[in-house]
Amino acid sequence: MKEKTIENQIKTYLSSLGGYVLKGDNNNISGTPDIICCLRSKFIAIEVKLPNQAPRLNQINNISNIRKSQGVAFYATS
């Protein structure tokens, strides 16, 4: 399975719940999560990885900074 397939599945799911979903890494800022979503007044950021991959340090730092700002952020492999 490709990372893009997982990403599209997650975006479709979030949209089906009524979320406003954006492609997060279109802003050319290194380490920005792949998916940015607003769902039920929550800011959600998701970095998508294949099951055998881990996020890079700059991705981990961005996830941490989002959490410090009381957003929901994590990486997903499926």
Phi and psi restraints in degrees (range 20) as a CNS / XPLOR table:
assign (resid 1 and name C) (resid 2 and name N)
       (resid 2 and name CA) (resid 2 and name C) 1.0 -88.8 20.0 2
assign (resid 2 and name N) (resid 2 and name CA)
       (resid 2 and name C) (resid 3 and name N) 1.0 153.2 20.0 2
assign (resid 2 and name C) (resid 3 and name N)
       (resid 3 and name CA) (resid 3 and name C) 1.0 -58.1 20.0 2
assign (resid 3 and name N) (resid 3 and name CA)
       (resid 3 and name C) (resid 4 and name N) 1.0 -39.7 20.0 2
assign (resid 3 and name C) (resid 4 and name N)
       (resid 4 and name CA) (resid 4 and name C) 1.0 -61.5 20.0 2
assign (resid 4 and name N) (resid 4 and name CA)
       (resid 4 and name C) (resid 5 and name N) 1.0 -35.1 20.0 2
assign (resid 4 and name C) (resid 5 and name N)
       (resid 5 and name CA) (resid 5 and name C) 1.0 -64.0 20.0 2
assign (resid 5 and name N) (resid 5 and name CA)
       (resid 5 and name C) (resid 6 and name N) 1.0 -45.9 20.0 2
assign (resid 5 and name C) (resid 6 and name N)
       (resid 6 and name CA) (resid 6 and name C) 1.0 -61.7 20.0 2
assign (resid 6 and name N) (resid 6 and name CA)
       (resid 6 and name C) (resid 7 and name N) 1.0 -45.7 20.0 2
assign (resid 6 and name C) (resid 7 and name N)
       (resid 7 and name CA) (resid 7 and name C) 1.0 -57.9 20.0 2
assign (resid 7 and name N) (resid 7 and name CA)
       (resid 7 and name C) (resid 8 and name N) 1.0 -47.2 20.0 2
assign (resid 7 and name C) (resid 8 and name N)
       (resid 8 and name CA) (resid 8 and name C) 1.0 -63.3 20.0 2
assign (resid 8 and name N) (resid 8 and name CA)
       (resid 8 and name C) (resid 9 and name N) 1.0 -37.8 20.0 2
assign (resid 8 and name C) (resid 9 and name N)
       (resid 9 and name CA) (resid 9 and name C) 1.0 -64.0 20.0 2
assign (resid 9 and name N) (resid 9 and name CA)
       (resid 9 and name C) (resid 10 and name N) 1.0 -42.7 20.0 2
assign (resid 9 and name C) (resid 10 and name N)
       (resid 10 and name CA) (resid 10 and name C) 1.0 -64.8 20.0 2
assign (resid 10 and name N) (resid 10 and name CA)
       (resid 10 and name C) (resid 11 and name N) 1.0 -45.6 20.0 2
assign (resid 10 and name C) (resid 11 and name N)
       (resid 11 and name CA) (resid 11 and name C) 1.0 -62.0 20.0 2
assign (resid 11 and name N) (resid 11 and name CA)
       (resid 11 and name C) (resid 12 and name N) 1.0 -41.1 20.0 2
assign (resid 11 and name C) (resid 12 and name N)
       (resid 12 and name CA) (resid 12 and name C) 1.0 -62.5 20.0 2
assign (resid 12 and name N) (resid 12 and name CA)
       (resid 12 and name C) (resid 13 and name N) 1.0 -42.7 20.0 2
assign (resid 12 and name C) (resid 13 and name N)
       (resid 13 and name CA) (resid 13 and name C) 1.0 -63.2 20.0 2
assign (resid 13 and name N) (resid 13 and name CA)
       (resid 13 and name C) (resid 14 and name N) 1.0 -48.5 20.0 2
assign (resid 13 and name C) (resid 14 and name N)
       (resid 14 and name CA) (resid 14 and name C) 1.0 -61.4 20.0 2
assign (resid 14 and name N) (resid 14 and name CA)
       (resid 14 and name C) (resid 15 and name N) 1.0 -40.1 20.0 2
assign (resid 14 and name C) (resid 15 and name N)
       (resid 15 and name CA) (resid 15 and name C) 1.0 -63.4 20.0 2
assign (resid 15 and name N) (resid 15 and name CA)
       (resid 15 and name C) (resid 16 and name N) 1.0 -38.2 20.0 2
assign (resid 15 and name C) (resid 16 and name N)
       (resid 16 and name CA) (resid 16 and name C) 1.0 -65.9 20.0 2
assign (resid 16 and name N) (resid 16 and name CA)
       (resid 16 and name C) (resid 17 and name N) 1.0 -22.4 20.0 2
assign (resid 16 and name C) (resid 17 and name N)
       (resid 17 and name CA) (resid 17 and name C) 1.0 -87.1 20.0 2
assign (resid 17 and name N) (resid 17 and name CA)
       (resid 17 and name C) (resid 18 and name N) 1.0 -1.9 20.0 2
assign (resid 17 and name C) (resid 18 and name N)
       (resid 18 and name CA) (resid 18 and name C) 1.0 96.3 20.0 2
assign (resid 18 and name N) (resid 18 and name CA)
       (resid 18 and name C) (resid 19 and name N) 1.0 12.1 20.0 2
assign (resid 18 and name C) (resid 19 and name N)
       (resid 19 and name CA) (resid 19 and name C) 1.0 -76.1 20.0 2
assign (resid 19 and name N) (resid 19 and name CA)
       (resid 19 and name C) (resid 20 and name N) 1.0 149.3 20.0 2
assign (resid 19 and name C) (resid 20 and name N)
       (resid 20 and name CA) (resid 20 and name C) 1.0 -92.8 20.0 2
assign (resid 20 and name N) (resid 20 and name CA)
       (resid 20 and name C) (resid 21 and name N) 1.0 113.2 20.0 2
assign (resid 20 and name C) (resid 21 and name N)
       (resid 21 and name CA) (resid 21 and name C) 1.0 -115.8 20.0 2
assign (resid 21 and name N) (resid 21 and name CA)
       (resid 21 and name C) (resid 22 and name N) 1.0 132.7 20.0 2
assign (resid 21 and name C) (resid 22 and name N)
       (resid 22 and name CA) (resid 22 and name C) 1.0 -125.5 20.0 2
assign (resid 22 and name N) (resid 22 and name CA)
       (resid 22 and name C) (resid 23 and name N) 1.0 152.7 20.0 2
assign (resid 22 and name C) (resid 23 and name N)
       (resid 23 and name CA) (resid 23 and name C) 1.0 -76.8 20.0 2
assign (resid 23 and name N) (resid 23 and name CA)
       (resid 23 and name C) (resid 24 and name N) 1.0 112.5 20.0 2
assign (resid 23 and name C) (resid 24 and name N)
       (resid 24 and name CA) (resid 24 and name C) 1.0 -72.1 20.0 2
assign (resid 24 and name N) (resid 24 and name CA)
       (resid 24 and name C) (resid 25 and name N) 1.0 -31.3 20.0 2
assign (resid 24 and name C) (resid 25 and name N)
       (resid 25 and name CA) (resid 25 and name C) 1.0 -91.1 20.0 2
assign (resid 25 and name N) (resid 25 and name CA)
       (resid 25 and name C) (resid 26 and name N) 1.0 19.5 20.0 2
assign (resid 25 and name C) (resid 26 and name N)
       (resid 26 and name CA) (resid 26 and name C) 1.0 -79.4 20.0 2
assign (resid 26 and name N) (resid 26 and name CA)
       (resid 26 and name C) (resid 27 and name N) 1.0 -4.7 20.0 2
assign (resid 26 and name C) (resid 27 and name N)
       (resid 27 and name CA) (resid 27 and name C) 1.0 -92.4 20.0 2
assign (resid 27 and name N) (resid 27 and name CA)
       (resid 27 and name C) (resid 28 and name N) 1.0 3.1 20.0 2
assign (resid 27 and name C) (resid 28 and name N)
       (resid 28 and name CA) (resid 28 and name C) 1.0 61.6 20.0 2
assign (resid 28 and name N) (resid 28 and name CA)
       (resid 28 and name C) (resid 29 and name N) 1.0 22.9 20.0 2
assign (resid 28 and name C) (resid 29 and name N)
       (resid 29 and name CA) (resid 29 and name C) 1.0 -101.0 20.0 2
assign (resid 29 and name N) (resid 29 and name CA)
       (resid 29 and name C) (resid 30 and name N) 1.0 117.5 20.0 2
assign (resid 29 and name C) (resid 30 and name N)
       (resid 30 and name CA) (resid 30 and name C) 1.0 -58.9 20.0 2
assign (resid 30 and name N) (resid 30 and name CA)
       (resid 30 and name C) (resid 31 and name N) 1.0 132.0 20.0 2
assign (resid 30 and name C) (resid 31 and name N)
       (resid 31 and name CA) (resid 31 and name C) 1.0 91.3 20.0 2
assign (resid 31 and name N) (resid 31 and name CA)
       (resid 31 and name C) (resid 32 and name N) 1.0 -1.7 20.0 2
assign (resid 31 and name C) (resid 32 and name N)
       (resid 32 and name CA) (resid 32 and name C) 1.0 -64.8 20.0 2
assign (resid 32 and name N) (resid 32 and name CA)
       (resid 32 and name C) (resid 33 and name N) 1.0 133.8 20.0 2
assign (resid 32 and name C) (resid 33 and name N)
       (resid 33 and name CA) (resid 33 and name C) 1.0 -56.0 20.0 2
assign (resid 33 and name N) (resid 33 and name CA)
       (resid 33 and name C) (resid 34 and name N) 1.0 152.2 20.0 2
assign (resid 33 and name C) (resid 34 and name N)
       (resid 34 and name CA) (resid 34 and name C) 1.0 -65.1 20.0 2
assign (resid 34 and name N) (resid 34 and name CA)
       (resid 34 and name C) (resid 35 and name N) 1.0 -34.8 20.0 2
assign (resid 34 and name C) (resid 35 and name N)
       (resid 35 and name CA) (resid 35 and name C) 1.0 -124.3 20.0 2
assign (resid 35 and name N) (resid 35 and name CA)
       (resid 35 and name C) (resid 36 and name N) 1.0 130.1 20.0 2
assign (resid 35 and name C) (resid 36 and name N)
       (resid 36 and name CA) (resid 36 and name C) 1.0 -118.2 20.0 2
assign (resid 36 and name N) (resid 36 and name CA)
       (resid 36 and name C) (resid 37 and name N) 1.0 132.3 20.0 2
assign (resid 36 and name C) (resid 37 and name N)
       (resid 37 and name CA) (resid 37 and name C) 1.0 -144.3 20.0 2
assign (resid 37 and name N) (resid 37 and name CA)
       (resid 37 and name C) (resid 38 and name N) 1.0 144.6 20.0 2
assign (resid 37 and name C) (resid 38 and name N)
       (resid 38 and name CA) (resid 38 and name C) 1.0 -113.7 20.0 2
assign (resid 38 and name N) (resid 38 and name CA)
       (resid 38 and name C) (resid 39 and name N) 1.0 119.8 20.0 2
assign (resid 38 and name C) (resid 39 and name N)
       (resid 39 and name CA) (resid 39 and name C) 1.0 -139.0 20.0 2
assign (resid 39 and name N) (resid 39 and name CA)
       (resid 39 and name C) (resid 40 and name N) 1.0 118.7 20.0 2
assign (resid 39 and name C) (resid 40 and name N)
       (resid 40 and name CA) (resid 40 and name C) 1.0 52.6 20.0 2
assign (resid 40 and name N) (resid 40 and name CA)
       (resid 40 and name C) (resid 41 and name N) 1.0 48.6 20.0 2
assign (resid 40 and name C) (resid 41 and name N)
       (resid 41 and name CA) (resid 41 and name C) 1.0 68.1 20.0 2
assign (resid 41 and name N) (resid 41 and name CA)
       (resid 41 and name C) (resid 42 and name N) 1.0 16.4 20.0 2
assign (resid 41 and name C) (resid 42 and name N)
       (resid 42 and name CA) (resid 42 and name C) 1.0 -113.0 20.0 2
assign (resid 42 and name N) (resid 42 and name CA)
       (resid 42 and name C) (resid 43 and name N) 1.0 136.7 20.0 2
assign (resid 42 and name C) (resid 43 and name N)
       (resid 43 and name CA) (resid 43 and name C) 1.0 -87.0 20.0 2
assign (resid 43 and name N) (resid 43 and name CA)
       (resid 43 and name C) (resid 44 and name N) 1.0 123.8 20.0 2
assign (resid 43 and name C) (resid 44 and name N)
       (resid 44 and name CA) (resid 44 and name C) 1.0 -126.1 20.0 2
assign (resid 44 and name N) (resid 44 and name CA)
       (resid 44 and name C) (resid 45 and name N) 1.0 131.4 20.0 2
assign (resid 44 and name C) (resid 45 and name N)
       (resid 45 and name CA) (resid 45 and name C) 1.0 -128.2 20.0 2
assign (resid 45 and name N) (resid 45 and name CA)
       (resid 45 and name C) (resid 46 and name N) 1.0 131.7 20.0 2
assign (resid 45 and name C) (resid 46 and name N)
       (resid 46 and name CA) (resid 46 and name C) 1.0 -130.1 20.0 2
assign (resid 46 and name N) (resid 46 and name CA)
       (resid 46 and name C) (resid 47 and name N) 1.0 124.5 20.0 2
assign (resid 46 and name C) (resid 47 and name N)
       (resid 47 and name CA) (resid 47 and name C) 1.0 -94.3 20.0 2
assign (resid 47 and name N) (resid 47 and name CA)
       (resid 47 and name C) (resid 48 and name N) 1.0 124.4 20.0 2
assign (resid 47 and name C) (resid 48 and name N)
       (resid 48 and name CA) (resid 48 and name C) 1.0 -99.2 20.0 2
assign (resid 48 and name N) (resid 48 and name CA)
       (resid 48 and name C) (resid 49 and name N) 1.0 131.2 20.0 2
assign (resid 48 and name C) (resid 49 and name N)
       (resid 49 and name CA) (resid 49 and name C) 1.0 -135.0 20.0 2
assign (resid 49 and name N) (resid 49 and name CA)
       (resid 49 and name C) (resid 50 and name N) 1.0 153.4 20.0 2
assign (resid 49 and name C) (resid 50 and name N)
       (resid 50 and name CA) (resid 50 and name C) 1.0 -70.3 20.0 2
assign (resid 50 and name N) (resid 50 and name CA)
       (resid 50 and name C) (resid 51 and name N) 1.0 155.9 20.0 2
assign (resid 50 and name C) (resid 51 and name N)
       (resid 51 and name CA) (resid 51 and name C) 1.0 -53.6 20.0 2
assign (resid 51 and name N) (resid 51 and name CA)
       (resid 51 and name C) (resid 52 and name N) 1.0 -29.2 20.0 2
assign (resid 51 and name C) (resid 52 and name N)
       (resid 52 and name CA) (resid 52 and name C) 1.0 -96.6 20.0 2
assign (resid 52 and name N) (resid 52 and name CA)
       (resid 52 and name C) (resid 53 and name N) 1.0 12.0 20.0 2
assign (resid 52 and name C) (resid 53 and name N)
       (resid 53 and name CA) (resid 53 and name C) 1.0 -115.3 20.0 2
assign (resid 53 and name N) (resid 53 and name CA)
       (resid 53 and name C) (resid 54 and name N) 1.0 155.8 20.0 2
assign (resid 53 and name C) (resid 54 and name N)
       (resid 54 and name CA) (resid 54 and name C) 1.0 -123.2 20.0 2
assign (resid 54 and name N) (resid 54 and name CA)
       (resid 54 and name C) (resid 55 and name N) 1.0 155.6 20.0 2
assign (resid 54 and name C) (resid 55 and name N)
       (resid 55 and name CA) (resid 55 and name C) 1.0 -67.2 20.0 2
assign (resid 55 and name N) (resid 55 and name CA)
       (resid 55 and name C) (resid 56 and name N) 1.0 150.0 20.0 2
assign (resid 55 and name C) (resid 56 and name N)
       (resid 56 and name CA) (resid 56 and name C) 1.0 -74.1 20.0 2
assign (resid 56 and name N) (resid 56 and name CA)
       (resid 56 and name C) (resid 57 and name N) 1.0 165.4 20.0 2
assign (resid 56 and name C) (resid 57 and name N)
       (resid 57 and name CA) (resid 57 and name C) 1.0 -57.6 20.0 2
assign (resid 57 and name N) (resid 57 and name CA)
       (resid 57 and name C) (resid 58 and name N) 1.0 -43.9 20.0 2
assign (resid 57 and name C) (resid 58 and name N)
       (resid 58 and name CA) (resid 58 and name C) 1.0 -66.5 20.0 2
assign (resid 58 and name N) (resid 58 and name CA)
       (resid 58 and name C) (resid 59 and name N) 1.0 -29.9 20.0 2
assign (resid 58 and name C) (resid 59 and name N)
       (resid 59 and name CA) (resid 59 and name C) 1.0 -70.6 20.0 2
assign (resid 59 and name N) (resid 59 and name CA)
       (resid 59 and name C) (resid 60 and name N) 1.0 -41.9 20.0 2
assign (resid 59 and name C) (resid 60 and name N)
       (resid 60 and name CA) (resid 60 and name C) 1.0 -61.6 20.0 2
assign (resid 60 and name N) (resid 60 and name CA)
       (resid 60 and name C) (resid 61 and name N) 1.0 -41.9 20.0 2
assign (resid 60 and name C) (resid 61 and name N)
       (resid 61 and name CA) (resid 61 and name C) 1.0 -62.6 20.0 2
assign (resid 61 and name N) (resid 61 and name CA)
       (resid 61 and name C) (resid 62 and name N) 1.0 -42.3 20.0 2
assign (resid 61 and name C) (resid 62 and name N)
       (resid 62 and name CA) (resid 62 and name C) 1.0 -65.3 20.0 2
assign (resid 62 and name N) (resid 62 and name CA)
       (resid 62 and name C) (resid 63 and name N) 1.0 -41.0 20.0 2
assign (resid 62 and name C) (resid 63 and name N)
       (resid 63 and name CA) (resid 63 and name C) 1.0 -59.3 20.0 2
assign (resid 63 and name N) (resid 63 and name CA)
       (resid 63 and name C) (resid 64 and name N) 1.0 -44.1 20.0 2
assign (resid 63 and name C) (resid 64 and name N)
       (resid 64 and name CA) (resid 64 and name C) 1.0 -62.6 20.0 2
assign (resid 64 and name N) (resid 64 and name CA)
       (resid 64 and name C) (resid 65 and name N) 1.0 -43.5 20.0 2
assign (resid 64 and name C) (resid 65 and name N)
       (resid 65 and name CA) (resid 65 and name C) 1.0 -65.6 20.0 2
assign (resid 65 and name N) (resid 65 and name CA)
       (resid 65 and name C) (resid 66 and name N) 1.0 -37.8 20.0 2
assign (resid 65 and name C) (resid 66 and name N)
       (resid 66 and name CA) (resid 66 and name C) 1.0 -64.7 20.0 2
assign (resid 66 and name N) (resid 66 and name CA)
       (resid 66 and name C) (resid 67 and name N) 1.0 -42.9 20.0 2
assign (resid 66 and name C) (resid 67 and name N)
       (resid 67 and name CA) (resid 67 and name C) 1.0 -63.0 20.0 2
assign (resid 67 and name N) (resid 67 and name CA)
       (resid 67 and name C) (resid 68 and name N) 1.0 -39.3 20.0 2
assign (resid 67 and name C) (resid 68 and name N)
       (resid 68 and name CA) (resid 68 and name C) 1.0 -62.8 20.0 2
assign (resid 68 and name N) (resid 68 and name CA)
       (resid 68 and name C) (resid 69 and name N) 1.0 -26.6 20.0 2
assign (resid 68 and name C) (resid 69 and name N)
       (resid 69 and name CA) (resid 69 and name C) 1.0 -90.3 20.0 2
assign (resid 69 and name N) (resid 69 and name CA)
       (resid 69 and name C) (resid 70 and name N) 1.0 12.1 20.0 2
assign (resid 69 and name C) (resid 70 and name N)
       (resid 70 and name CA) (resid 70 and name C) 1.0 70.9 20.0 2
assign (resid 70 and name N) (resid 70 and name CA)
       (resid 70 and name C) (resid 71 and name N) 1.0 20.3 20.0 2
assign (resid 70 and name C) (resid 71 and name N)
       (resid 71 and name CA) (resid 71 and name C) 1.0 -87.4 20.0 2
assign (resid 71 and name N) (resid 71 and name CA)
       (resid 71 and name C) (resid 72 and name N) 1.0 168.0 20.0 2
assign (resid 71 and name C) (resid 72 and name N)
       (resid 72 and name CA) (resid 72 and name C) 1.0 -100.8 20.0 2
assign (resid 72 and name N) (resid 72 and name CA)
       (resid 72 and name C) (resid 73 and name N) 1.0 123.3 20.0 2
assign (resid 72 and name C) (resid 73 and name N)
       (resid 73 and name CA) (resid 73 and name C) 1.0 -146.3 20.0 2
assign (resid 73 and name N) (resid 73 and name CA)
       (resid 73 and name C) (resid 74 and name N) 1.0 140.8 20.0 2
assign (resid 73 and name C) (resid 74 and name N)
       (resid 74 and name CA) (resid 74 and name C) 1.0 -167.0 20.0 2
assign (resid 74 and name N) (resid 74 and name CA)
       (resid 74 and name C) (resid 75 and name N) 1.0 173.6 20.0 2
assign (resid 74 and name C) (resid 75 and name N)
       (resid 75 and name CA) (resid 75 and name C) 1.0 -113.7 20.0 2
assign (resid 75 and name N) (resid 75 and name CA)
       (resid 75 and name C) (resid 76 and name N) 1.0 147.5 20.0 2
assign (resid 75 and name C) (resid 76 and name N)
       (resid 76 and name CA) (resid 76 and name C) 1.0 -125.9 20.0 2
assign (resid 76 and name N) (resid 76 and name CA)
       (resid 76 and name C) (resid 77 and name N) 1.0 143.5 20.0 2
assign (resid 76 and name C) (resid 77 and name N)
       (resid 77 and name CA) (resid 77 and name C) 1.0 -113.9 20.0 2
assign (resid 77 and name N) (resid 77 and name CA)
       (resid 77 and name C) (resid 78 and name N) 1.0 -4.0 20.0 2
